[in-house]
Each structure stands twice: as structure tokens, then as C-alpha cells.
Amino acid sequence: MRLWFFLRFDTPIFDEMAKEWEEAATKRVRAEFGDNPLIKIHIKHSRIVDQGLTKNANRLKPYFAVTVIVLIAFTSFYSLKWNIRRKHDQLKGKFCAKYRNAHGNVVA
């Protein structure tokens, strides 16, 4: 069984009345038919998507700060120019080849 209803949201008063009516209808249907083992109730109304997105946003807020901190740390770590030295002041890697002279020593 499906119950379709269309409420008005033209003015703030109608908006508040529609929200209250949806909440009252949801509570009534759950109270009346929620315990019946023969039927399943799936309540969907005009604000169900908005409520779901709000719940998800509230659940993910603590992770956002951690994500930003990890992003900054990762970017800072990998943007550093590393000078890894071997014996006799010779650098490893191809990125330093342009700073070497004919003997392989680093020229500043």
C-alpha cells in the first residue's frame, strides 16, 4: 500500500505545518503498523533525503579535520627537497645529476 500526499511549502507557516504533519504521520504509521509481522513499513517523505544527508554530514565532521591534517602532512613531506648523501659528499639519484662535475662531485 502506498500513501501519496503533497504538502505546500509556500510560506514559512505552511512549511512548519507540513513538517509537523509529516512527523505526526510517521509516528502514527509506525505506532499502528510497526509491530505487524506480516507487513514491512518503509516511510519516505519529502525531507527523507535532507535528513539522511544531515546525518551523514554530522557523522563525518570529525573525520574532516583528520583528513585535512593528513593531507597537509602528506603534501609537506613529499614537497621537501631531500639531500641524501653517500660517501665523499656524493648525492644519490638522477635529480642531482645536473649539479655534478666530471668527477661526480657535487658543485654548489
MOPAC internal coordinates of N, CA, C and O (Angstrom, degrees):
PM7 1SCF
backbone

  N    0.0000 0     0.00 0     0.00 0    0    0    0
  C    1.4398 1     0.00 0     0.00 0    1    0    0
  C    1.5297 1   108.28 1     0.00 0    2    1    0
  O    1.2310 1   120.49 1   -44.26 1    3    2    1
  N    1.2858 1   116.67 1   135.74 1    3    2    1
  C    1.4588 1   121.68 1   176.73 1    5    3    2
  C    1.5133 1   109.02 1  -122.28 1    6    5    3
  O    1.2310 1   122.06 1   -42.88 1    7    6    5
  N    1.2913 1   113.66 1   137.12 1    7    6    5
  C    1.4535 1   120.57 1   176.48 1    9    7    6
  C    1.5218 1   107.08 1  -114.66 1   10    9    7
  O    1.2310 1   120.92 1   -63.34 1   11   10    9
  N    1.3181 1   115.84 1   116.66 1   11   10    9
  C    1.4565 1   120.63 1   179.55 1   13   11   10
  C    1.5173 1   108.23 1  -105.54 1   14   13   11
  O    1.2310 1   120.85 1   -47.37 1   15   14   13
  N    1.3013 1   115.97 1   132.63 1   15   14   13
  C    1.4568 1   119.94 1   174.83 1   17   15   14
  C    1.5205 1   108.45 1  -142.88 1   18   17   15
  O    1.2310 1   121.46 1   -32.21 1   19   18   17
  N    1.2942 1   114.81 1   147.79 1   19   18   17
  C    1.4579 1   121.02 1  -178.95 1   21   19   18
  C    1.5183 1   108.07 1  -127.09 1   22   21   19
  O    1.2310 1   121.23 1   -62.99 1   23   22   21
  N    1.2999 1   115.25 1   117.01 1   23   22   21
  C    1.4521 1   120.95 1  -178.20 1   25   23   22
  C    1.5239 1   110.07 1  -105.19 1   26   25   23
  O    1.2310 1   121.63 1   -21.01 1   27   26   25
  N    1.3067 1   114.48 1   158.99 1   27   26   25
  C    1.4603 1   119.63 1  -179.86 1   29   27   26
  C    1.5209 1   110.06 1   -94.36 1   30   29   27
  O    1.2310 1   121.40 1   -39.31 1   31   30   29
  N    1.3104 1   114.92 1   140.69 1   31   30   29
  C    1.4580 1   121.50 1   177.09 1   33   31   30
  C    1.5292 1   110.04 1  -126.30 1   34   33   31
  O    1.2310 1   120.65 1  -147.07 1   35   34   33
  N    1.3328 1   116.36 1    32.93 1   35   34   33
  C    1.4672 1   121.07 1  -174.83 1   37   35   34
  C    1.5208 1   113.27 1   -67.02 1   38   37   35
  O    1.2310 1   120.92 1   133.56 1   39   38   37
  N    1.2983 1   115.85 1   -46.44 1   39   38   37
  C    1.4613 1   120.83 1  -175.92 1   41   39   38
  C    1.5228 1   109.05 1  -118.74 1   42   41   39
  O    1.2310 1   120.01 1   -15.69 1   43   42   41
  N    1.3026 1   117.58 1   164.31 1   43   42   41
  C    1.4645 1   119.42 1   177.36 1   45   43   42
  C    1.5306 1   113.05 1   -59.65 1   46   45   43
  O    1.2310 1   120.21 1   147.46 1   47   46   45
  N    1.3159 1   117.20 1   -32.54 1   47   46   45
  C    1.4726 1   120.15 1   178.99 1   49   47   46
  C    1.5248 1   109.88 1   -67.67 1   50   49   47
  O    1.2310 1   120.46 1   132.72 1   51   50   49
  N    1.3441 1   116.72 1   -47.28 1   51   50   49
  C    1.4702 1   119.85 1   177.68 1   53   51   50
  C    1.5253 1   111.03 1   -62.76 1   54   53   51
  O    1.2310 1   120.63 1   142.67 1   55   54   53
  N    1.3084 1   116.40 1   -37.33 1   55   54   53
  C    1.4643 1   120.83 1   178.96 1   57   55   54
  C    1.5235 1   110.50 1   -61.33 1   58   57   55
  O    1.2310 1   120.29 1   132.40 1   59   58   57
  N    1.3249 1   117.06 1   -47.60 1   59   58   57
  C    1.4722 1   121.12 1   178.72 1   61   59   58
  C    1.5200 1   111.16 1   -63.63 1   62   61   59
  O    1.2310 1   120.44 1   137.27 1   63   62   61
  N    1.3227 1   116.77 1   -42.73 1   63   62   61
  C    1.4704 1   120.28 1   179.46 1   65   63   62
  C    1.5262 1   110.69 1   -63.37 1   66   65   63
  O    1.2310 1   120.12 1   139.22 1   67   66   65
  N    1.3324 1   117.38 1   -40.78 1   67   66   65
  C    1.4633 1   121.03 1   179.94 1   69   67   66
  C    1.5215 1   110.88 1   -64.92 1   70   69   67
  O    1.2310 1   120.35 1   138.30 1   71   70   69
  N    1.3382 1   116.93 1   -41.70 1   71   70   69
  C    1.4625 1   120.07 1   178.25 1   73   71   70
  C    1.5240 1   111.09 1   -62.69 1   74   73   71
  O    1.2310 1   120.75 1   135.22 1   75   74   73
  N    1.3281 1   116.18 1   -44.78 1   75   74   73
  C    1.4670 1   119.78 1   179.11 1   77   75   74
  C    1.5273 1   111.02 1   -63.64 1   78   77   75
  O    1.2310 1   120.20 1   139.73 1   79   78   77
  N    1.3490 1   117.22 1   -40.27 1   79   78   77
  C    1.4577 1   120.40 1  -179.79 1   81   79   78
  C    1.5258 1   110.65 1   -65.41 1   82   81   79
  O    1.2310 1   120.23 1   137.88 1   83   82   81
  N    1.3313 1   117.16 1   -42.12 1   83   82   81
  C    1.4651 1   120.08 1   178.56 1   85   83   82
  C    1.5224 1   111.17 1   -62.37 1   86   85   83
  O    1.2310 1   120.35 1   137.09 1   87   86   85
  N    1.3253 1   116.93 1   -42.91 1   87   86   85
  C    1.4694 1   120.14 1   178.23 1   89   87   86
  C    1.5226 1   111.04 1   -63.90 1   90   89   87
  O    1.2310 1   120.36 1   136.29 1   91   90   89
  N    1.3225 1   116.91 1   -43.71 1   91   90   89
  C    1.4673 1   120.21 1   179.70 1   93   91   90
  C    1.5265 1   110.80 1   -64.81 1   94   93   91
  O    1.2310 1   120.21 1   138.45 1   95   94   93
  N    1.3270 1   117.20 1   -41.55 1   95   94   93
  C    1.4677 1   120.37 1   179.23 1   97   95   94
  C    1.5255 1   110.63 1   -65.34 1   98   97   95
  O    1.2310 1   120.00 1   139.92 1   99   98   97
  N    1.3199 1   117.61 1   -40.08 1   99   98   97
  C    1.4644 1   121.58 1   178.14 1  101   99   98
  C    1.5216 1   111.03 1   -62.15 1  102  101   99
  O    1.2310 1   120.59 1   132.94 1  103  102  101
  N    1.3281 1   116.47 1   -47.06 1  103  102  101
  C    1.4723 1   120.29 1   179.03 1  105  103  102
  C    1.5220 1   111.37 1   -62.75 1  106  105  103
  O    1.2310 1   120.52 1   139.18 1  107  106  105
  N    1.3177 1   116.61 1   -40.82 1  107  106  105
  C    1.4726 1   120.43 1  -178.43 1  109  107  106
  C    1.5276 1   111.28 1   -65.56 1  110  109  107
  O    1.2310 1   120.07 1   134.47 1  111  110  109
  N    1.3211 1   117.47 1   -45.53 1  111  110  109
  C    1.4695 1   120.84 1  -179.25 1  113  111  110
  C    1.5248 1   110.32 1   -65.03 1  114  113  111
  O    1.2310 1   120.11 1   137.71 1  115  114  113
  N    1.3192 1   117.39 1   -42.29 1  115  114  113
  C    1.4674 1   119.76 1   178.54 1  117  115  114
  C    1.5218 1   111.56 1   -66.02 1  118  117  115
  O    1.2310 1   120.02 1   140.43 1  119  118  117
  N    1.3190 1   117.57 1   -39.57 1  119  118  117
  C    1.4664 1   120.49 1   179.81 1  121  119  118
  C    1.5224 1   111.17 1   -68.82 1  122  121  119
  O    1.2310 1   120.36 1   141.57 1  123  122  121
  N    1.3137 1   116.92 1   -38.43 1  123  122  121
  C    1.4646 1   121.36 1  -175.53 1  125  123  122
  C    1.5278 1   112.27 1   -78.50 1  126  125  123
  O    1.2310 1   120.26 1   136.98 1  127  126  125
  N    1.3201 1   117.11 1   -43.02 1  127  126  125
  C    1.4639 1   120.52 1  -171.27 1  129  127  126
  C    1.5264 1   114.11 1  -118.19 1  130  129  127
  O    1.2310 1   119.38 1  -178.99 1  131  130  129
  N    1.3075 1   118.78 1     1.01 1  131  130  129
  C    1.4549 1   121.70 1  -175.49 1  133  131  130
  C    1.5151 1   114.28 1   -67.42 1  134  133  131
  O    1.2310 1   119.61 1   151.66 1  135  134  133
  N    1.3273 1   118.35 1   -28.34 1  135  134  133
  C    1.4647 1   122.06 1  -177.55 1  137  135  134
  C    1.5226 1   113.57 1   -91.21 1  138  137  135
  O    1.2310 1   119.82 1   176.67 1  139  138  137
  N    1.2962 1   117.95 1    -3.33 1  139  138  137
  C    1.4613 1   121.66 1  -176.89 1  141  139  138
  C    1.5293 1   109.56 1   -75.44 1  142  141  139
  O    1.2310 1   119.64 1   -60.91 1  143  142  141
  N    1.3430 1   118.30 1   119.09 1  143  142  141
  C    1.4673 1   120.35 1  -178.77 1  145  143  142
  C    1.5315 1   113.47 1   -74.30 1  146  145  143
  O    1.2310 1   119.79 1   167.95 1  147  146  145
  N    1.3203 1   118.01 1   -12.05 1  147  146  145
  C    1.4595 1   120.94 1  -176.71 1  149  147  146
  C    1.5285 1   113.48 1   -87.80 1  150  149  147
  O    1.2310 1   120.25 1   164.01 1  151  150  149
  N    1.3049 1   117.13 1   -15.99 1  151  150  149
  C    1.4628 1   119.26 1  -179.28 1  153  151  150
  C    1.5247 1   110.24 1  -129.38 1  154  153  151
  O    1.2310 1   121.65 1   -26.30 1  155  154  153
  N    1.3068 1   114.45 1   153.70 1  155  154  153
  C    1.4624 1   121.31 1   174.43 1  157  155  154
  C    1.5232 1   107.95 1  -113.26 1  158  157  155
  O    1.2310 1   121.23 1   -40.11 1  159  158  157
  N    1.3009 1   115.24 1   139.89 1  159  158  157
  C    1.4541 1   120.37 1  -178.14 1  161  159  158
  C    1.5234 1   108.85 1  -110.19 1  162  161  159
  O    1.2310 1   121.07 1   -54.31 1  163  162  161
  N    1.3151 1   115.56 1   125.69 1  163  162  161
  C    1.4630 1   122.44 1   174.41 1  165  163  162
  C    1.5229 1   106.64 1  -125.10 1  166  165  163
  O    1.2310 1   120.90 1   -77.73 1  167  166  165
  N    1.2934 1   115.89 1   102.27 1  167  166  165
  C    1.4579 1   120.01 1  -176.27 1  169  167  166
  C    1.5226 1   108.98 1   -90.99 1  170  169  167
  O    1.2310 1   121.76 1   -53.00 1  171  170  169
  N    1.3092 1   114.24 1   127.00 1  171  170  169
  C    1.4571 1   121.54 1   176.91 1  173  171  170
  C    1.5187 1   107.38 1  -133.37 1  174  173  171
  O    1.2310 1   120.95 1   -50.04 1  175  174  173
  N    1.3000 1   115.79 1   129.96 1  175  174  173
  C    1.4564 1   119.48 1   176.69 1  177  175  174
  C    1.5188 1   109.39 1  -137.23 1  178  177  175
  O    1.2310 1   120.71 1     3.21 1  179  178  177
  N    1.3089 1   116.24 1  -176.79 1  179  178  177
  C    1.4666 1   120.34 1  -170.49 1  181  179  178
  C    1.5207 1   113.31 1   -65.14 1  182  181  179
  O    1.2310 1   119.63 1   158.77 1  183  182  181
  N    1.3093 1   118.31 1   -21.23 1  183  182  181
  C    1.4611 1   120.94 1  -177.13 1  185  183  182
  C    1.5175 1   112.76 1  -104.59 1  186  185  183
  O    1.2310 1   119.24 1  -171.28 1  187  186  185
  N    1.3225 1   119.05 1     8.72 1  187  186  185
  C    1.4632 1   121.27 1  -174.34 1  189  187  186
  C    1.5344 1   111.27 1   -65.98 1  190  189  187
  O    1.2310 1   120.11 1   141.58 1  191  190  189
  N    1.3283 1   117.40 1   -38.42 1  191  190  189
  C    1.4631 1   120.48 1   179.25 1  193  191  190
  C    1.5246 1   109.69 1   -68.64 1  194  193  191
  O    1.2310 1   120.70 1   136.40 1  195  194  193
  N    1.3265 1   116.26 1   -43.60 1  195  194  193
  C    1.4629 1   120.79 1   178.78 1  197  195  194
  C    1.5248 1   111.42 1   -61.04 1  198  197  195
  O    1.2310 1   120.32 1   138.41 1  199  198  197
  N    1.3145 1   117.00 1   -41.59 1  199  198  197
  C    1.4643 1   120.50 1   178.56 1  201  199  198
  C    1.5264 1   111.19 1   -66.46 1  202  201  199
  O    1.2310 1   120.12 1   139.56 1  203  202  201
  N    1.3213 1   117.38 1   -40.44 1  203  202  201
  C    1.4609 1   120.86 1   178.61 1  205  203  202
  C    1.5199 1   112.18 1   -64.50 1  206  205  203
  O    1.2310 1   120.56 1   137.59 1  207  206  205
  N    1.3300 1   116.54 1   -42.41 1  207  206  205
  C    1.4619 1   119.85 1   178.19 1  209  207  206
  C    1.5243 1   111.57 1   -66.15 1  210  209  207
  O    1.2310 1   120.44 1   143.37 1  211  210  209
  N    1.3250 1   116.77 1   -36.63 1  211  210  209
  C    1.4659 1   120.01 1   177.72 1  213  211  210
  C    1.5208 1   110.60 1   -65.75 1  214  213  211
  O    1.2310 1   120.14 1   137.77 1  215  214  213
  N    1.3245 1   117.35 1   -42.23 1  215  214  213
  C    1.4730 1   120.33 1   177.61 1  217  215  214
  C    1.5255 1   111.00 1   -62.11 1  218  217  215
  O    1.2310 1   120.47 1   136.26 1  219  218  217
  N    1.3347 1   116.71 1   -43.74 1  219  218  217
  C    1.4670 1   120.07 1   178.88 1  221  219  218
  C    1.5232 1   111.45 1   -63.43 1  222  221  219
  O    1.2310 1   120.48 1   137.44 1  223  222  221
  N    1.3330 1   116.69 1   -42.56 1  223  222  221
  C    1.4642 1   119.98 1   179.80 1  225  223  222
  C    1.5220 1   110.81 1   -63.39 1  226  225  223
  O    1.2310 1   120.26 1   137.11 1  227  226  225
  N    1.3164 1   117.11 1   -42.89 1  227  226  225
  C    1.4652 1   120.11 1   179.38 1  229  227  226
  C    1.5232 1   111.46 1   -66.48 1  230  229  227
  O    1.2310 1   120.37 1   146.51 1  231  230  229
  N    1.3184 1   116.89 1   -33.49 1  231  230  229
  C    1.4590 1   120.62 1   179.80 1  233  231  230
  C    1.5264 1   111.29 1   -72.55 1  234  233  231
  O    1.2310 1   120.07 1   148.58 1  235  234  233
  N    1.3313 1   117.47 1   -31.42 1  235  234  233
  C    1.4608 1   121.14 1  -175.03 1  237  235  234
  C    1.5275 1   114.16 1   -94.29 1  238  237  235
  O    1.2310 1   119.44 1   172.93 1  239  238  237
  N    1.3177 1   118.67 1    -7.07 1  239  238  237
  C    1.4689 1   120.63 1  -178.81 1  241  239  238
  C    1.5241 1   113.23 1   -56.66 1  242  241  239
  O    1.2310 1   118.54 1   135.30 1  243  242  241
  N    1.3254 1   120.39 1   -44.70 1  243  242  241
  C    1.4702 1   118.61 1   179.56 1  245  243  242
  C    1.5278 1   113.14 1   -63.26 1  246  245  243
  O    1.2310 1   119.82 1   148.74 1  247  246  245
  N    1.3089 1   117.96 1   -31.26 1  247  246  245
  C    1.4595 1   121.07 1  -178.64 1  249  247  246
  C    1.5266 1   112.02 1   -75.12 1  250  249  247
  O    1.2310 1   120.06 1   158.33 1  251  250  249
  N    1.3211 1   117.50 1   -21.67 1  251  250  249
  C    1.4601 1   120.57 1  -178.10 1  253  251  250
  C    1.5245 1   110.90 1   -64.51 1  254  253  251
  O    1.2310 1   120.13 1   135.15 1  255  254  253
  N    1.3198 1   117.36 1   -44.85 1  255  254  253
  C    1.4689 1   120.79 1   179.44 1  257  255  254
  C    1.5270 1   110.64 1   -62.36 1  258  257  255
  O    1.2310 1   120.39 1   138.15 1  259  258  257
  N    1.3193 1   116.87 1   -41.85 1  259  258  257
  C    1.4669 1   120.78 1   178.43 1  261  259  258
  C    1.5235 1   110.12 1   -63.32 1  262  261  259
  O    1.2310 1   120.21 1   139.25 1  263  262  261
  N    1.3116 1   117.21 1   -40.75 1  263  262  261
  C    1.4606 1   121.40 1   179.60 1  265  263  262
  C    1.5257 1   111.02 1   -62.52 1  266  265  263
  O    1.2310 1   120.37 1   136.31 1  267  266  265
  N    1.3196 1   116.89 1   -43.69 1  267  266  265
  C    1.4667 1   120.18 1   179.74 1  269  267  266
  C    1.5279 1   110.61 1   -65.10 1  270  269  267
  O    1.2310 1   119.99 1   138.32 1  271  270  269
  N    1.3237 1   117.62 1   -41.68 1  271  270  269
  C    1.4666 1   121.08 1   179.16 1  273  271  270
  C    1.5283 1   110.91 1   -63.39 1  274  273  271
  O    1.2310 1   120.25 1   135.77 1  275  274  273
  N    1.3231 1   117.13 1   -44.23 1  275  274  273
  C    1.4710 1   120.66 1   178.38 1  277  275  274
  C    1.5267 1   110.44 1   -64.19 1  278  277  275
  O    1.2310 1   120.20 1   140.11 1  279  278  277
  N    1.3178 1   117.23 1   -39.89 1  279  278  277
  C    1.4615 1   120.79 1   178.56 1  281  279  278
  C    1.5248 1   111.28 1   -62.36 1  282  281  279
  O    1.2310 1   120.35 1   135.27 1  283  282  281
  N    1.3230 1   116.95 1   -44.73 1  283  282  281
  C    1.4676 1   120.49 1   179.04 1  285  283  282
  C    1.5281 1   110.56 1   -64.80 1  286  285  283
  O    1.2310 1   120.12 1   136.36 1  287  286  285
  N    1.3235 1   117.37 1   -43.64 1  287  286  285
  C    1.4680 1   120.67 1   179.69 1  289  287  286
  C    1.5291 1   111.00 1   -63.50 1  290  289  287
  O    1.2310 1   120.23 1   135.01 1  291  290  289
  N    1.3172 1   117.16 1   -44.99 1  291  290  289
  C    1.4624 1   121.72 1   179.77 1  293  291  290
  C    1.5266 1   110.80 1   -61.38 1  294  293  291
  O    1.2310 1   120.58 1   133.65 1  295  294  293
  N    1.3296 1   116.50 1   -46.35 1  295  294  293
  C    1.4613 1   120.79 1  -179.23 1  297  295  294
  C    1.5233 1   111.08 1   -64.98 1  298  297  295
  O    1.2310 1   120.55 1   137.94 1  299  298  297
  N    1.3153 1   116.56 1   -42.06 1  299  298  297
  C    1.4701 1   120.10 1   179.51 1  301  299  298
  C    1.5186 1   111.15 1   -64.52 1  302  301  299
  O    1.2310 1   120.28 1   136.88 1  303  302  301
  N    1.3014 1   117.07 1   -43.12 1  303  302  301
  C    1.4593 1   121.54 1  -178.10 1  305  303  302
  C    1.5237 1   111.51 1   -63.81 1  306  305  303
  O    1.2310 1   120.40 1   135.63 1  307  306  305
  N    1.3233 1   116.84 1   -44.37 1  307  306  305
  C    1.4605 1   119.85 1  -175.78 1  309  307  306
  C    1.5240 1   113.64 1   -86.09 1  310  309  307
  O    1.2310 1   119.51 1   173.27 1  311  310  309
  N    1.3256 1   118.54 1    -6.73 1  311  310  309
  C    1.4609 1   119.38 1   177.08 1  313  311  310
  C    1.5250 1   112.29 1   -94.21 1  314  313  311
  O    1.2310 1   119.81 1   173.82 1  315  314  313
  N    1.3142 1   117.96 1    -6.18 1  315  314  313
  C    1.4621 1   121.15 1   178.28 1  317  315  314
  C    1.5227 1   110.31 1   -71.76 1  318  317  315
  O    1.2310 1   120.99 1   -33.74 1  319  318  317
  N    1.3143 1   115.71 1   146.26 1  319  318  317
  C    1.4614 1   120.14 1   175.19 1  321  319  318
  C    1.5217 1   106.82 1   -92.81 1  322  321  319
  O    1.2310 1   121.13 1   -66.78 1  323  322  321
  N    1.3131 1   115.44 1   113.22 1  323  322  321
  C    1.4549 1   120.62 1  -175.20 1  325  323  322
  C    1.5188 1   110.13 1   -88.09 1  326  325  323
  O    1.2310 1   120.31 1   -47.47 1  327  326  325
  N    1.3179 1   117.01 1   132.53 1  327  326  325
  C    1.4620 1   123.24 1   173.60 1  329  327  326
  C    1.5218 1   107.38 1  -112.26 1  330  329  327
  O    1.2310 1   120.88 1   -86.08 1  331  330  329
  N    1.3055 1   115.92 1    93.92 1  331  330  329
  C    1.4610 1   121.23 1  -179.40 1  333  331  330
  C    1.5244 1   107.29 1   -98.71 1  334  333  331
  O    1.2310 1   120.14 1   -62.10 1  335  334  333
  N    1.3199 1   117.34 1   117.90 1  335  334  333
  C    1.4627 1   121.64 1  -172.69 1  337  335  334
  C    1.5254 1   111.33 1  -104.35 1  338  337  335
  O    1.2310 1   122.10 1   -34.19 1  339  338  337
  N    1.3397 1   113.59 1   145.81 1  339  338  337
  C    1.4626 1   121.69 1   172.73 1  341  339  338
  C    1.5183 1   108.70 1  -107.75 1  342  341  339
  O    1.2310 1   121.33 1    19.39 1  343  342  341
  N    1.3105 1   115.06 1  -160.61 1  343  342  341
  C    1.4679 1   120.58 1   177.74 1  345  343  342
  C    1.5258 1   110.78 1   -64.21 1  346  345  343
  O    1.2310 1   120.34 1   -32.97 1  347  346  345
  N    1.2797 1   116.95 1   147.03 1  347  346  345
  C    1.4588 1   125.10 1   173.54 1  349  347  346
  C    1.5259 1   112.43 1    59.16 1  350  349  347
  O    1.2310 1   120.15 1  -145.87 1  351  350  349
  N    1.3033 1   117.31 1    34.13 1  351  350  349
  C    1.4655 1   122.05 1   172.88 1  353  351  350
  C    1.5314 1   113.73 1    63.67 1  354  353  351
  O    1.2310 1   119.56 1  -151.14 1  355  354  353
  N    1.3151 1   118.44 1    28.86 1  355  354  353
  C    1.4559 1   121.34 1   177.31 1  357  355  354
  C    1.5241 1   108.57 1   -96.88 1  358  357  355
  O    1.2310 1   121.02 1   -43.06 1  359  358  357
  N    1.3064 1   115.66 1   136.94 1  359  358  357
  C    1.4592 1   120.68 1  -179.89 1  361  359  358
  C    1.5125 1   110.80 1   -90.59 1  362  361  359
  O    1.2310 1   121.16 1   -32.03 1  363  362  361
  N    1.3314 1   115.38 1   147.97 1  363  362  361
  C    1.4592 1   121.28 1   174.24 1  365  363  362
  C    1.5242 1   108.93 1   -88.16 1  366  365  363
  O    1.2310 1   121.32 1   -21.12 1  367  366  365
  N    1.2940 1   115.08 1   158.88 1  367  366  365
  C    1.4544 1   120.44 1   169.91 1  369  367  366
  C    1.5126 1   113.51 1    93.72 1  370  369  367
  O    1.2310 1   121.51 1   -21.92 1  371  370  369
  N    1.3397 1   114.71 1   158.08 1  371  370  369
  C    1.4527 1   121.19 1  -177.66 1  373  371  370
  C    1.5196 1   112.03 1   -80.49 1  374  373  371
  O    1.2310 1   120.27 1   158.41 1  375  374  373
  N    1.3334 1   117.08 1   -21.59 1  375  374  373
  C    1.4511 1   119.26 1  -174.98 1  377  375  374
  C    1.5247 1   112.45 1   -67.64 1  378  377  375
  O    1.2310 1   119.39 1   163.62 1  379  378  377
  N    1.3219 1   118.76 1   -16.38 1  379  378  377
  C    1.4623 1   122.15 1  -179.74 1  381  379  378
  C    1.5222 1   111.92 1  -103.14 1  382  381  379
  O    1.2310 1   119.18 1  -173.58 1  383  382  381
  N    1.3212 1   119.16 1     6.42 1  383  382  381
  C    1.4633 1   122.00 1  -176.25 1  385  383  382
  C    1.5211 1   111.91 1   -62.32 1  386  385  383
  O    1.2310 1   119.44 1   148.54 1  387  386  385
  N    1.3111 1   118.67 1   -31.46 1  387  386  385
  C    1.4546 1   120.06 1  -177.32 1  389  387  386
  C    1.5292 1   112.35 1   -73.78 1  390  389  387
  O    1.2310 1   119.58 1   166.37 1  391  390  389
  N    1.3255 1   118.40 1   -13.63 1  391  390  389
  C    1.4564 1   121.91 1   179.51 1  393  391  390
  C    1.5295 1   112.49 1   -97.23 1  394  393  391
  O    1.2310 1   119.47 1  -176.83 1  395  394  393
  N    1.3183 1   118.61 1     3.17 1  395  394  393
  C    1.4682 1   121.41 1  -177.91 1  397  395  394
  C    1.5225 1   110.30 1   -96.45 1  398  397  395
  O    1.2310 1   121.49 1   -31.25 1  399  398  397
  N    1.3080 1   114.75 1   148.75 1  399  398  397
  C    1.4615 1   118.83 1   174.83 1  401  399  398
  C    1.5272 1   109.18 1   -92.58 1  402  401  399
  O    1.2310 1   119.98 1    11.06 1  403  402  401
  N    1.3090 1   117.65 1  -168.94 1  403  402  401
  C    1.4636 1   122.10 1  -176.43 1  405  403  402
  C    1.5187 1   112.55 1   -65.20 1  406  405  403
  O    1.2310 1   119.79 1   156.16 1  407  406  405
  N    1.3287 1   118.01 1   -23.84 1  407  406  405
  C    1.4642 1   121.54 1  -178.86 1  409  407  406
  C    1.5303 1   112.38 1   -90.93 1  410  409  407
  O    1.2310 1   119.94 1   178.56 1  411  410  409
  N    1.3269 1   117.71 1    -1.44 1  411  410  409
  C    1.4605 1   120.66 1   179.53 1  413  411  410
  C    1.5079 1   114.13 1    88.23 1  414  413  411
  O    1.2310 1   120.53 1  -176.21 1  415  414  413
  N    1.3249 1   116.58 1     3.79 1  415  414  413
  C    1.4613 1   120.02 1   179.15 1  417  415  414
  C    1.5262 1   110.23 1   -86.71 1  418  417  415
  O    1.2310 1   121.22 1   -27.51 1  419  418  417
  N    1.2966 1   115.28 1   152.49 1  419  418  417
  C    1.4647 1   120.55 1  -178.45 1  421  419  418
  C    1.5139 1   109.62 1   -78.27 1  422  421  419
  O    1.2310 1   121.46 1   -47.81 1  423  422  421
  N    1.3280 1   114.81 1   132.19 1  423  422  421
  C    1.4581 1   121.02 1   177.45 1  425  423  422
  C    1.5180 1   107.20 1  -110.51 1  426  425  423
  O    1.2310 1   120.15 1   -55.02 1  427  426  425
  N    1.3036 1   117.32 1   124.98 1  427  426  425
  C    1.4620 1   120.50 1  -177.83 1  429  427  426
  C    1.4963 1   112.74 1   -85.47 1  430  429  427
  O    1.2310 1   120.10 1   180.00 1  431  430  429

